[in-house]
């Protein structure tokens, strides 16, 4: 009697709580449970997949590398040997490498939420130094040529004469700027708003840069720019050689661009 009653109770339970039996090849799209909780539907899985895909893309973000501009490397210059250029060029390649390395490191630290750490601040500071070093070397090598052209653009000649009175006076001032007792750069800048020209000395790669001004002639006066050919005290001889190899057509193009 007790067994029969138990069977009846089980039958009633099954009738009130149907069990959905499915195979592995035909999984239920939506299983209803007494608690009111349902399994995710297909659209829910798609949304999760999209989120995971986005996160994966963020973690595997492609970082574009800066390329060495081989086409601007000068050769056969007058008074500046190929050995000097080759030695100097290696430093430029080093700046490109450092820029790419720091760019990747900074992006990785940002993705990992480490932007408030001291090492991030240090790398960000260093990034500007290396980046300026790379760009200034590209301006420098780019305005040197064995087939250098003389200054001929009337607008640039006029701008120089308005600022200094004559080309020779500008040259005298530029040489004096390059002889500044420090390591860095002598740069002929143009104010893009007024087209006015000024000479400036930039210490290292960043101190003294005029924000918004455009460099149209760049001369490296770090010792590494001339110590293969000259002694550390012969910067003046190097400056004379530099000016003999200035490609004024490039300077004119920068002025007019």
Backbone torsions as a table, in degrees:
resi	resn	phi	psi	omega
1	UNK	NA	-42.5	179.6
2	UNK	-65.2	-39.3	179.8
3	UNK	-63.6	-43.0	-179.9
4	UNK	-62.3	-42.3	178.6
5	UNK	-62.8	-38.8	179.1
6	UNK	-64.4	-41.5	178.6
7	UNK	-62.7	-41.9	179.6
8	UNK	-61.5	-42.4	-179.7
9	UNK	-62.9	-41.7	178.7
10	UNK	-64.1	-40.0	179.5
11	UNK	-63.4	-43.4	179.1
12	UNK	-63.1	-40.4	179.6
13	UNK	-61.8	-43.1	179.9
14	UNK	-65.2	-39.7	179.9
15	UNK	-64.6	-39.5	179.9
16	UNK	-77.2	-24.6	-177.0
17	UNK	-128.9	78.8	-176.8
18	UNK	-65.0	139.3	178.3
19	UNK	-100.9	124.9	179.8
20	UNK	-91.3	105.3	-177.8
21	UNK	-95.6	122.5	-179.5
22	UNK	-133.0	160.8	178.5
23	UNK	-90.2	170.6	178.2
24	UNK	-66.4	-30.7	-178.2
25	UNK	-77.8	-14.9	-179.9
26	UNK	-129.8	69.7	-177.9
27	UNK	-68.6	149.7	180.0
28	UNK	-69.5	139.4	177.1
29	UNK	-76.2	-32.4	-176.5
30	UNK	-153.4	104.6	-177.8
31	UNK	-94.5	123.6	178.9
32	UNK	-91.7	130.8	179.8
33	UNK	-122.0	150.7	-175.4
34	UNK	-54.3	-30.8	-177.4
35	UNK	-68.3	-12.8	-179.1
36	UNK	90.8	-3.8	179.1
37	UNK	-84.6	137.1	178.5
38	UNK	-119.8	155.1	177.1
39	UNK	-75.0	155.1	-179.4
40	UNK	-61.5	141.6	174.7
41	UNK	-86.7	176.6	-176.8
42	UNK	-57.6	-43.7	-178.9
43	UNK	-61.1	-34.1	178.3
44	UNK	-64.5	-41.2	178.5
45	UNK	-64.3	-37.7	179.1
46	UNK	-62.6	-40.7	-179.9
47	UNK	-65.0	-42.4	178.2
48	UNK	-62.5	-42.0	-179.9
49	UNK	-61.6	-41.6	179.8
50	UNK	-62.6	-43.4	179.5
51	UNK	-61.8	-44.5	179.8
52	UNK	-63.7	-39.2	179.8
53	UNK	-64.0	-42.7	179.1
54	UNK	-61.6	-45.4	179.2
55	UNK	-61.3	-38.6	179.8
56	UNK	-64.6	-39.9	179.3
57	UNK	-65.6	-38.2	179.5
58	UNK	-64.9	-40.7	-178.5
59	UNK	-71.1	-31.6	-178.0
60	UNK	-104.5	29.3	-178.6
61	UNK	-56.8	128.8	-179.5
62	UNK	-76.3	129.2	179.5
63	UNK	-103.7	118.2	-179.0
64	UNK	-72.2	129.5	179.8
65	UNK	-91.9	142.3	175.9
66	UNK	-76.6	135.8	-176.2
67	UNK	-100.2	144.4	174.9
68	UNK	-68.6	132.0	-177.7
69	UNK	-91.2	80.5	-175.6
70	UNK	-61.0	-28.1	-175.4
71	UNK	-69.0	-14.8	-178.7
72	UNK	-96.1	0.4	-178.1
73	UNK	-71.5	119.9	-179.1
74	UNK	-82.4	162.5	177.9
75	UNK	-153.2	159.2	176.7
76	UNK	56.7	40.3	178.9
77	UNK	-76.9	161.1	177.5
78	UNK	-88.8	115.8	177.7
79	UNK	84.1	-4.5	174.5
80	UNK	-127.5	109.5	-172.4
81	UNK	-71.4	159.0	175.3
82	UNK	-63.5	-32.9	176.7
83	UNK	-62.1	-40.1	177.5
84	UNK	-64.5	-45.5	179.6
85	UNK	-63.1	-44.0	-178.8
86	UNK	-62.2	-41.9	179.0
87	UNK	-65.4	-41.7	179.8
88	UNK	-67.7	-38.2	-178.5
89	UNK	-61.0	-35.0	179.0
90	UNK	-61.5	-35.0	177.0
91	UNK	-66.4	-41.6	176.2
92	UNK	-59.4	-44.7	178.0
93	UNK	-59.8	-36.3	177.8
94	UNK	-64.3	-38.2	177.7
95	UNK	-65.6	-40.9	177.9
96	UNK	-60.9	-44.4	179.3
97	UNK	-61.5	-43.2	-179.5
98	UNK	-66.4	-39.0	178.3
99	UNK	-61.5	-46.4	179.7
100	UNK	-64.2	-41.2	-179.7
101	UNK	-64.9	-45.8	-179.6
102	UNK	-68.5	-36.6	178.3
103	UNK	-60.6	-45.4	178.9
104	UNK	-65.7	-41.7	-178.3
105	UNK	-66.3	-41.2	-179.9
106	UNK	-66.0	-41.4	178.8
107	UNK	-65.7	-40.0	179.2
108	UNK	-64.6	-42.6	180.0
109	UNK	-66.2	-37.0	177.8
110	UNK	-65.1	-43.0	178.8
111	UNK	-64.7	-30.6	-179.3
112	UNK	-88.3	5.1	177.6
113	UNK	70.9	34.0	-176.3
114	UNK	-109.4	22.7	-174.9
115	UNK	-69.4	-17.6	-179.9
116	UNK	-94.7	5.0	179.8
117	UNK	-86.6	152.6	-177.1
118	UNK	-61.2	-36.1	-178.1
119	UNK	-65.3	-31.0	177.2
120	UNK	-66.5	-43.8	178.6
121	UNK	-61.7	-40.4	179.3
122	UNK	-64.6	-44.0	-179.9
123	UNK	-67.0	-36.7	179.1
124	UNK	-65.7	-40.2	176.7
125	UNK	-63.5	-45.6	-178.8
126	UNK	-64.9	-31.9	-178.3
127	UNK	-58.0	-43.4	179.6
128	UNK	-64.9	-40.4	178.8
129	UNK	-61.8	-50.0	-177.9
130	UNK	-66.4	-39.6	-178.0
131	UNK	-65.9	-45.6	177.0
132	UNK	-62.1	-39.8	177.8
133	UNK	-59.7	-40.3	179.1
134	UNK	-66.8	-50.5	-175.9
135	UNK	-65.6	-42.7	-179.6
136	UNK	-64.3	-36.6	176.0
137	UNK	-65.2	-33.3	177.6
138	UNK	-68.5	-39.8	173.9
139	UNK	-62.2	-43.5	-177.1
140	UNK	-61.9	-57.6	-179.3
141	UNK	-63.3	-33.1	-178.5
142	UNK	-68.6	-24.2	179.0
143	UNK	-101.3	20.6	173.0
144	UNK	-115.8	140.1	179.3
145	UNK	-160.3	141.8	175.7
146	UNK	-68.7	-27.4	177.7
147	UNK	-101.2	46.3	-175.2
148	UNK	-61.9	142.5	179.3
149	UNK	-102.2	144.3	178.7
150	UNK	-75.0	158.5	177.9
151	UNK	-64.8	127.1	-177.8
152	UNK	-139.4	-16.0	-176.6
153	UNK	-68.5	119.6	-175.7
154	UNK	-63.3	-33.3	-179.6
155	UNK	-69.1	-40.0	178.2
156	UNK	-69.8	-41.1	177.0
157	UNK	-59.2	-43.6	179.4
158	UNK	-62.7	-42.6	-179.5
159	UNK	-64.1	-38.9	178.0
160	UNK	-66.5	-44.3	-179.0
161	UNK	-66.7	-35.3	177.7
162	UNK	-66.2	-34.5	-177.1
163	UNK	-83.9	-35.3	-172.9
164	UNK	-124.4	-11.0	-178.9
165	UNK	98.0	-35.9	178.6
166	UNK	-161.8	165.0	178.3
167	UNK	-64.0	-40.3	-179.4
168	UNK	-62.6	-37.4	178.2
169	UNK	-67.9	-39.4	175.6
170	UNK	-61.2	-46.3	-178.1
171	UNK	-59.3	-42.7	178.8
172	UNK	-60.7	-42.0	-179.4
173	UNK	-70.1	-37.7	180.0
174	UNK	-66.6	-41.0	177.7
175	UNK	-62.8	-43.8	179.0
176	UNK	-62.8	-37.8	177.4
177	UNK	-63.1	-42.3	-179.9
178	UNK	-67.5	-22.5	-179.7
179	UNK	-86.7	2.2	178.9
180	UNK	-51.2	134.2	-176.2
181	UNK	-75.5	79.6	179.0
182	UNK	-171.2	169.4	173.1
183	UNK	-96.9	139.7	-179.4
184	UNK	158.8	-137.9	-170.9
185	UNK	-140.0	145.5	167.8
186	UNK	-105.3	126.7	-173.5
187	UNK	-132.5	131.6	169.5
188	UNK	-89.5	112.0	-177.0
189	UNK	-101.4	151.0	171.4
190	UNK	-120.4	132.6	172.0
191	UNK	-80.1	111.6	-175.2
192	UNK	-63.8	-19.5	-179.9
193	UNK	-81.2	-35.5	-176.2
194	UNK	-113.0	-12.7	-175.2
195	UNK	67.5	12.3	178.0
196	UNK	-75.6	146.9	-177.6
197	UNK	-110.4	143.0	175.8
198	UNK	-147.1	145.6	174.1
199	UNK	-93.0	140.9	-179.5
200	UNK	-140.7	149.7	171.1
201	UNK	-104.5	129.2	178.8
202	UNK	-109.5	114.6	178.2
203	UNK	-75.6	138.2	-173.4
204	UNK	53.8	-119.1	178.1
205	UNK	-121.4	-4.1	-168.2
206	UNK	-137.3	-24.9	-175.4
207	UNK	-79.2	113.7	179.1
208	UNK	108.1	-1.3	177.8
209	UNK	-63.9	134.6	-179.0
210	UNK	-92.3	112.3	-176.6
211	UNK	-60.2	129.3	177.4
212	UNK	87.6	-16.8	178.9
213	UNK	-79.1	154.0	-176.1
214	UNK	-108.6	122.7	176.3
215	UNK	-75.3	124.8	179.2
216	UNK	-112.0	-20.9	172.5
217	UNK	-139.8	124.3	-174.1
218	UNK	-125.3	127.5	177.7
219	UNK	-123.5	122.8	177.1
220	UNK	-80.0	124.5	176.3
221	UNK	-121.3	21.8	165.4
222	UNK	-66.2	151.0	-178.9
223	UNK	-58.8	-30.0	-178.1
224	UNK	-65.2	-14.8	-179.3
225	UNK	-76.2	-16.3	-175.2
226	UNK	-142.9	-3.0	-172.2
227	UNK	-76.1	-7.7	170.2
228	UNK	-74.3	-36.8	-178.1
229	UNK	-95.0	-27.8	-173.3
230	UNK	-135.6	165.8	175.2
231	UNK	-78.6	170.0	-178.4
232	UNK	-63.2	-22.1	-178.1
233	UNK	-95.3	2.7	-176.7
234	UNK	-103.7	37.7	-179.9
235	UNK	-61.1	-35.5	-178.1
236	UNK	-60.1	-40.8	178.4
237	UNK	-64.5	-39.3	178.4
238	UNK	-64.7	-42.1	-179.8
239	UNK	-61.6	-41.2	176.7
240	UNK	-60.2	-43.3	179.2
241	UNK	-65.2	-40.3	178.7
242	UNK	-58.0	-48.4	-176.5
243	UNK	-65.8	-25.0	176.6
244	UNK	-71.0	-20.7	-174.6
245	UNK	-111.0	9.0	179.1
246	UNK	-66.6	128.2	175.4
247	UNK	-90.5	95.9	-174.7
248	UNK	-67.9	-20.3	175.8
249	UNK	-65.5	-35.1	176.1
250	UNK	-69.1	-42.1	178.3
251	UNK	-62.3	-43.0	178.6
252	UNK	-62.5	-39.6	178.6
253	UNK	-63.2	-42.2	178.0
254	UNK	-65.0	-38.4	-179.5
255	UNK	-64.8	-39.0	-174.5
256	UNK	-91.9	-10.0	-175.2
257	UNK	-75.4	NA	NA
